[in-house]
């Protein structure tokens, strides 16, 4: 009987000591891991960042969306931006690609275009959809004025410039959208609209048009996505970048 009492007392003392030690052990403080990304990447890469944050053990993810010209490594641990030419880049880690989609209003019967026709549409070369050579047959009953919708975005402008597009944006040829949401709404509400958006911004209210090259091969317009850091990534920063390279 006495042995059982002493045994119970011993267990109680041990448990009390463990509880006291646990209470006295300071909890690790999460450090901010600051990430900046551009508006063009927000629709598809923001969900990726949130998904990857679950694997961080020592950091609290802080995300800020900035225009490409306002990205600053002095106030960020990781910058995520696009590039149309990887060979011209002097630094950065390749994280993946951002596909671009040529979109029209769902009422538009067109389903495909040549790359040249797509460029001509964005530059305002066609006034009516029935003037587009490859779509004239299907668009005869679609008597609508071509209305380019231009997303005001520095990275998209750089892509169009690299693609040798001379875009003259004017009220008579098109309309500027100052956010992805605004571009989505304008295209969804305008039967003759056409625009270029990140694929992550596609919704049921938009219709994507396939693009073909001169050999009638399906092509994809895309931008390379780079991650830039001030130094060699390690710890949670390295874990985050490795996670972002996974194609969800």
C-alpha positions as CSV (number, residue, x, y, z in Angstrom):
1,X,0.0,0.0,0.0
2,X,2.8,2.4,1.0
3,X,4.6,1.5,-2.2
4,X,1.6,2.4,-4.3
5,X,1.2,5.7,-2.5
6,X,4.9,6.6,-3.1
7,X,4.6,5.5,-6.7
8,X,1.6,7.8,-7.3
9,X,3.3,10.7,-5.6
10,X,6.4,10.1,-7.7
11,X,4.3,10.2,-10.9
12,X,2.5,13.4,-9.8
13,X,5.8,15.1,-9.0
14,X,7.2,14.1,-12.4
15,X,4.2,15.3,-14.3
16,X,4.2,18.6,-12.4
17,X,7.9,19.1,-13.2
18,X,7.3,18.4,-16.9
19,X,4.3,20.8,-16.9
20,X,6.4,23.5,-15.2
21,X,9.3,23.0,-17.7
22,X,6.8,23.3,-20.6
23,X,5.3,26.5,-19.2
24,X,8.7,28.0,-18.7
25,X,10.0,27.2,-22.1
26,X,9.6,30.3,-24.3
27,X,7.7,29.9,-27.5
28,X,9.6,30.5,-30.7
29,X,8.8,33.9,-32.2
30,X,7.9,33.8,-35.9
31,X,9.9,36.1,-38.1
32,X,8.3,38.0,-40.9
33,X,9.1,36.7,-44.4
34,X,8.4,39.6,-46.7
35,X,7.3,38.8,-50.3
36,X,6.6,41.3,-53.1
37,X,4.9,40.3,-56.3
38,X,3.4,42.1,-59.3
39,X,-0.3,42.6,-60.1
40,X,-0.1,40.5,-63.2
41,X,0.9,37.5,-61.0
42,X,-1.6,38.0,-58.2
43,X,-4.5,35.9,-59.6
44,X,-2.4,32.7,-60.0
45,X,0.6,33.1,-57.6
46,X,-1.1,34.5,-54.6
47,X,-3.0,31.2,-54.0
48,X,0.4,29.4,-54.5
49,X,2.0,31.6,-51.8
50,X,-0.8,30.9,-49.4
51,X,-0.6,27.1,-50.0
52,X,3.2,27.1,-49.6
53,X,3.0,29.1,-46.3
54,X,1.8,26.0,-44.6
55,X,5.3,24.5,-44.8
56,X,7.0,27.5,-43.1
57,X,8.0,26.6,-39.5
58,X,9.9,29.8,-38.4
59,X,8.3,32.5,-40.5
60,X,5.1,34.5,-40.9
61,X,4.4,35.2,-44.6
62,X,3.8,38.9,-45.4
63,X,2.7,39.5,-49.0
64,X,2.6,42.8,-50.8
65,X,1.5,43.5,-54.4
66,X,3.5,46.2,-56.1
67,X,4.0,47.5,-59.6
68,X,7.1,46.2,-61.3
69,X,8.9,49.5,-61.1
70,X,8.2,49.7,-57.3
71,X,9.7,46.3,-56.3
72,X,12.5,46.8,-53.7
73,X,14.8,44.1,-52.4
74,X,15.7,46.3,-49.5
75,X,12.2,45.9,-48.1
76,X,11.5,42.3,-49.2
77,X,13.1,38.9,-48.7
78,X,11.7,37.7,-52.0
79,X,10.5,39.4,-55.1
80,X,8.4,37.6,-57.7
81,X,8.2,39.1,-61.1
82,X,8.1,38.1,-64.8
83,X,10.6,38.2,-67.6
84,X,10.0,37.8,-71.3
85,X,13.7,37.0,-71.9
86,X,15.5,34.7,-69.5
87,X,18.8,35.1,-71.3
88,X,18.8,38.9,-70.6
89,X,18.4,38.3,-66.8
90,X,21.5,38.7,-64.7
91,X,20.0,37.3,-61.5
92,X,17.0,35.4,-60.1
93,X,15.7,31.8,-59.7
94,X,13.3,30.4,-62.2
95,X,10.0,29.6,-60.5
96,X,7.8,28.7,-63.4
97,X,5.7,30.4,-66.1
98,X,2.7,32.6,-66.3
99,X,0.5,31.8,-69.3
100,X,-1.3,34.6,-71.0
101,X,-4.7,34.2,-72.5
102,X,-6.3,36.0,-75.4
103,X,-9.9,36.4,-74.4
104,X,-13.1,37.5,-76.0
105,X,-16.8,37.9,-75.0
106,X,-18.6,34.5,-74.8
107,X,-21.0,35.7,-77.5
108,X,-18.1,35.8,-80.0
109,X,-18.3,32.7,-82.2
110,X,-14.5,32.7,-82.9
111,X,-12.5,29.9,-81.4
112,X,-9.0,30.3,-82.9
113,X,-6.8,32.9,-84.5
114,X,-3.3,33.0,-86.1
115,X,-0.7,34.8,-84.0
116,X,-0.6,37.5,-86.7
117,X,-4.3,38.0,-86.5
118,X,-4.2,38.3,-82.8
119,X,-1.5,40.9,-83.0
120,X,-3.5,42.8,-85.6
121,X,-6.6,42.7,-83.4
122,X,-4.7,44.1,-80.4
123,X,-3.2,46.9,-82.5
124,X,-6.6,47.9,-83.9
125,X,-5.9,46.9,-87.5
126,X,-9.4,45.4,-87.8
127,X,-12.5,47.5,-87.3
128,X,-15.0,44.6,-87.5
129,X,-14.7,41.0,-86.5
130,X,-15.9,39.9,-89.9
131,X,-12.8,41.5,-91.4
132,X,-10.5,38.9,-89.7
133,X,-9.6,36.4,-92.4
134,X,-9.7,33.2,-90.5
135,X,-12.9,34.1,-88.7
136,X,-14.9,35.7,-91.5
137,X,-17.0,32.6,-92.1
138,X,-18.0,32.1,-88.5
139,X,-18.2,35.9,-87.8
140,X,-20.5,36.9,-90.7
141,X,-23.5,36.7,-88.3
142,X,-21.4,38.4,-85.6
143,X,-21.7,42.0,-86.8
144,X,-19.7,43.6,-84.0
145,X,-17.0,46.3,-83.8
146,X,-13.6,45.1,-82.5
147,X,-13.0,46.6,-79.1
148,X,-9.6,46.0,-77.7
149,X,-9.4,46.1,-73.9
150,X,-5.9,46.9,-72.6
151,X,-4.9,45.9,-69.1
152,X,-2.7,48.7,-67.8
153,X,0.2,46.6,-66.5
154,X,3.9,47.2,-66.8
155,X,4.8,43.6,-67.3
156,X,2.1,43.1,-69.9
157,X,3.4,46.2,-71.7
158,X,6.9,44.8,-71.7
159,X,5.6,41.5,-73.2
160,X,3.7,43.3,-76.0
161,X,6.8,45.4,-76.7
162,X,9.0,42.3,-76.9
163,X,6.5,40.7,-79.2
164,X,7.0,43.7,-81.6
165,X,3.5,45.0,-81.2
166,X,3.0,48.7,-81.9
167,X,-0.1,49.3,-79.8
168,X,-1.8,52.7,-80.1
169,X,-4.3,52.9,-77.3
170,X,-6.9,55.5,-78.0
171,X,-10.7,55.9,-77.3
172,X,-11.5,55.1,-80.9
173,X,-9.5,51.8,-80.9
174,X,-9.8,50.4,-77.4
175,X,-10.1,51.1,-73.7
176,X,-7.7,50.8,-70.8
177,X,-8.6,48.7,-67.8
178,X,-6.7,49.7,-64.6
179,X,-7.2,46.3,-62.9
180,X,-7.7,42.7,-63.8
181,X,-11.2,42.9,-62.4
182,X,-12.0,45.9,-64.5
183,X,-10.7,44.1,-67.6
184,X,-12.8,41.1,-66.8
185,X,-15.9,43.2,-66.5
186,X,-15.4,45.2,-69.7
187,X,-14.8,42.1,-71.8
188,X,-17.7,40.3,-70.2
189,X,-20.0,43.2,-70.9
190,X,-18.8,44.1,-74.5
191,X,-19.7,41.7,-77.3
192,X,-16.9,42.8,-79.6
193,X,-14.2,43.0,-76.9
194,X,-10.8,41.3,-77.0
195,X,-8.0,41.5,-74.5
196,X,-4.9,39.8,-73.1
197,X,-5.0,38.6,-69.5
198,X,-3.1,36.2,-67.2
199,X,-4.6,32.8,-67.5
200,X,-5.3,32.8,-63.8
201,X,-7.8,35.5,-64.4
202,X,-10.1,33.4,-66.7
203,X,-13.7,33.1,-65.5
204,X,-16.8,31.5,-67.0
205,X,-17.8,35.0,-68.2
206,X,-14.7,35.1,-70.5
207,X,-13.9,32.9,-73.6
208,X,-10.3,32.0,-74.4
209,X,-9.2,31.9,-78.0
210,X,-6.6,29.4,-79.2
211,X,-3.5,30.7,-81.1
212,X,-1.7,29.1,-84.0
213,X,1.6,29.8,-85.7
214,X,2.3,29.9,-89.5
215,X,2.6,26.1,-89.5
216,X,-0.8,25.8,-87.9
217,X,0.7,24.6,-84.7
218,X,-0.9,25.5,-81.4
219,X,1.2,28.1,-79.5
220,X,1.2,29.6,-76.0
221,X,2.0,33.1,-75.0
222,X,3.7,33.1,-71.6
223,X,6.1,35.0,-69.4
224,X,8.9,33.5,-67.3
225,X,8.4,33.9,-63.5
226,X,11.6,34.7,-61.5
227,X,12.3,34.9,-57.7
228,X,14.9,37.4,-56.6
229,X,16.6,37.5,-53.2
230,X,19.3,39.7,-51.7
231,X,21.4,36.7,-50.9
232,X,21.5,32.9,-51.0
233,X,18.1,31.6,-49.9
234,X,18.1,29.3,-46.8
235,X,15.7,28.1,-44.2
236,X,12.0,29.0,-44.7
237,X,12.9,31.3,-47.7
238,X,14.5,28.3,-49.5
239,X,11.6,26.1,-48.5
240,X,9.1,28.7,-49.9
241,X,10.9,29.0,-53.2
242,X,11.2,25.2,-53.6
243,X,7.4,24.9,-52.9
244,X,6.6,27.6,-55.5
245,X,8.5,25.6,-58.2
246,X,5.9,22.8,-57.8
247,X,3.2,23.1,-60.4
248,X,-0.1,23.0,-58.4
